Amino acid sequence: MVTDHPTSMRSLQFRIAVSYILLLIVAMSTLGLVLFRAEQQRYRQLLDDRLLVAGRLIAEAARPSIDESAGAEPVDALAKRLGDEAGLRVTIIARDGRVLGDSQSDPATLENHGARPEVRQALAGEIGRAARTSATQNRGLTYLALPVGDGPTPTAAVRVSTPTSAVAADLRRIAATVAITGGAATLAAVIIAAVIAGAVA
């Protein structure tokens, strides 16, 4: 029996090329997933840093105006102005949990915020973080709260927040960028592999 050597070689080269392409696709997919997770983590850290910086600046700016005996109106006006400038929702909360000011709502209509986990942390002198659906706005928000005042007993808390829908949209854009870049690189590598396999054949 005579073996068709050229045909066998082409079959072997084809199998090698297919194996290489499949391996390449798996490798690029894994790399894309790793890159996306790294970018996701970096984005969330940048968002947290942005909220932290804005919160600290707002807490410092609001500190002179937080005087419960003077009423909530000046504090609410300040919260609305600072919220507009920062592009964030700003809520200023008294030691007893009463909302003194809110950049997007009338504080008189808001319930006591003392039980909110991030607010409890801030009123305990720590940085509070949380993400949940807002009972006031009926949408997901990412929160960061900071204590106002020196010492172990803050006089109030300042909370800043941003919609989680905006966060999700940004993460989708990152995922699309990683997918397009990885897909283009994989396609280019597949074409090169096919050309090389054809040249060898």
N, C-alpha and C positions, 0 to 999 in steps of 0.2 A: 504494500500500500504506500502511495506517494503522498507526502504531506505538502500542502500548499504553504510554503514558508512565508512568502509575502503577506498572504491573507492572515496567517497566524500572528505575524508581527503587528499588522494593522489592528487586529483584534486586541492584542496585548496593549498596544499604545492607547487604544480607545478606552480600555478598562482603567489604565493608569490615569488618563486624563479625567475620566469621570470621577475616579476616587479623589484626585487632587481637587477637582472643583467642589465636590461635596465637603471635603475637609476644609476647604477655604471658606465655604458658606457657613459652616459650623463655627469656625474660628472667628469670622467677621461678626457673626451674630452674637457670639459670646463677648467679643470686644465691645460691640455696640451697647450691650446690656450693662457691662461694667462702666463704660463711659457715661451712660445715662444716669446710673445710680450715683456716680461721682458728681456729675453736674447737678443732680437733684439735691444731693447733700450740700453742695456748695451754694446753690440758690437759696435753700432754706436757712443756711447760716447767714448769708447776705441779708435776707429778709429779717432775721432775728436781730442782726446788727443794726439795720435801719430802724426797726421799731425801738431798739434800746437807746440809740442815739437821740431819736426824736422824743422818746419818753423822758429822757434825762433833761433835755433842753426845755421841754414843756413843764416838767416838774419844777425846774429852777425859775422859769418865768411866772408860773402860777403861785409860787410860794408866798410872795408878798400879799397877794389878793385873797389867799385862803384865810378868811377871818369869819368864822361862823356868826359872830355877833353882828356883822355888817350885812347879813342876808346873802342869798344865793345869786341874786341878779348880776352883780359885778363878776362873779366867778363864772356864771353861765355865759356872759358876753365874751369873757376871755377864752373860754373853752371853744366857742364857736369861731372866734377869730384865729386861734391857734390851729384848730382843725382844718380850716380853709387853707391856711398857709402850709401846713404839713401834708395835706392831701390824705389825712387819716381821720378816723373817728376818735375823738378825744372825750374822755369822761373823767370828771373830777369828783372824787368821793370822800365824804367826811369820815372822821374817825368812827362814828356810829353807823356807817354804811349808807347814810343818806346821799343821794346824788345832788351835788351842788351845781354841776354844770355838765352839759353834753352838747357836742358840736352838731348832732343830727336830730336831737329830740328835746322836748320840753322836760326839764328835770322834774317838774312837779307831777308829771304823768308816769314817771319811772318808779318802780318798786325799790325797796331797800336792796343795795348791792353787797351788803356785808357778808352774805353767805356765798358769794361767788368765790370759787377756789383761788383764782389769781388775785382777787382783791384781799382775801384773807391773808395770803402770803405777803402782799405788799404792806398791809397794815401791821404785819408782824416784823416788818423791817427787811423783807427779802424781795427778790424779783419774782413776780408771779407770771406764769405762762399758761395758756389754755387755748384750745380750739374746739368750738362747738357752735350749734345753731343759736343765734340770738333770739331770745323770747320777744324782744322789742321789734326787731326788724325782720324776723322770720327768714333769716339767711345765715349761712355759715360765716363765722368770723374767726380770725386768728388774733388772740389777745396777748398783750404784755402790760403788766402793771408794776408801778414803782412807788416806793414810799416817798412821802414829802415831809421834810423836817429832819432834824438831827436827833441822834440818840436812839435808844431801843424802842421808843414809843412814838411812831410817826403821827403827825397831826392830821394827815389825810393821805389819799392815794391818787395817783394819776394813772389812767389806763388808756393805752392807744390800741387801735385795732384796724385790721384791713380785711376785706372780703376774701374768703377762701376760694371763691370762684375766680378771682384775679390770679391767685396763686396757681390754681389748677390750669388756667389758660396759659400761663407762662411755662409751666412744666410740660404742657402739650406741645408748645412751640419748641422747647428744648428736645423733646422726644422726636419730633418731626425732623429737626435739623440733624440729629444723630443718625436717624434712620436713612435720610436722603444721602448723607455723606457716606455712611457705611455701604448703602446699596450701590452708589456710584463706584466706590472703590472695589466692591465685589464684582460688579459687572465688568470693570476694566480688567481685573485679574483673570476673570473667566475668558474674556476675549483673547487676552495674551496667551493663556494656556491653550486655547483652541488653535490659535495661529501656530504656536510652537509644535503642538501635536501634529498639525497638518504638514508643517515643514519637515518634521522628522519622518513622517509617513512617506 
